[in-house]
Structure formats: C-alpha cells, structure tokens
Amino acid sequence: MILDDITNEERWRKLHPGFAAAFRFLRETKLDQLPDGRQEIDGSRLYALVVRGQGHGQEMAKMEAHRRYIDIQYSATAPDVVGWKQISTCRNPVGPYSEKKDIQFFLDAADSWVTVPQGSFAIFFPEDAHAPMAVDGPIHKVVVKVAVDWQ
C-alpha cells in the first residue's frame, strides 16, 4: 500500500506502465463533473469508478481484495478512511473469489486504518486487502483500476 498526495504522483509512475495514464486522468479530468459509475480510460486495462455516497464507518466497512487490478483510490472532495491488512493473513473469506468481478470479501478485521486526505491517493496492490469508505460522512472518490497484466 502507498499513501501520498497527488502532487507527488510523479515518483510513483515508474512502478507500473499504467500509472502515468492513471495519474494523468486524476490530474487533468474535471472529476467533479463526472457522473457516478465507470469511466473509460483505456479499455479493460485502465478505467475509473466514480463514487459518491455516504461512508460506512469502520464497523461496517468490508475488507476486500483484487487479483487482476491495482486500485488507486483518490479522495476528491473529502477524506476517506480505509482499513488495511496483508492478504496473506486474511483467514475469513465471505465466499470464493469472483473472477468476473475481480473481488473477494473477508470478515477479517483491518490491522490498521489510514486516512486518505482530500487530494491524496492510496494504492492497493493485490497483496493488500482493504476496507474502503470507512469514513463517517459523505464521500466523493475516484478509484482508478489498473490492470496488473499490462499488455
């Protein structure tokens, strides 16, 4: 997991060939004007999910993990709180991994909670189980999904 301000995104671009386009989208797009839901960037390799709603609080946030995509979770207008746990230590799956939706949920508690301030992002790799939208209050965030296998 990486947590940083969007002004420092340049240092993280070299970690993955899709990160430059992902950060360009976050910097250059008028995020407040996008409708909720999926926004196409580069087909199935790179897309964004715009989310507006009410946070769930830490008690109700669900731990999740992905295998095919890296999440860049950007807090657009308010801070988010996200739980974190290394996937290899998750012991309580809710069900099997969904290949179609690229997600698996867990009942495990987070090992730590981080605040993602407005204008900041957190990157969650397949090794990172995470419980997003654990803030108490309204949230507007953009999750850029970056394919692990960039071809």
Buried (B, 14 or more C-beta within 10 A) or exposed (E): BBBBEBEEBEEBBEEBEBBBBBBEBBEEBEBEEBEEEEBEBBEEBBBBBBBBEEBBEBEEBBBBBBEBBBBBBBBBEBBBBBBBBEBEEBEEBEEEEEEEEBBBBBEBEBEEEBBBEBBBBBBBBBEBBBBBBBBEEEBBBBBBBBBBEEE
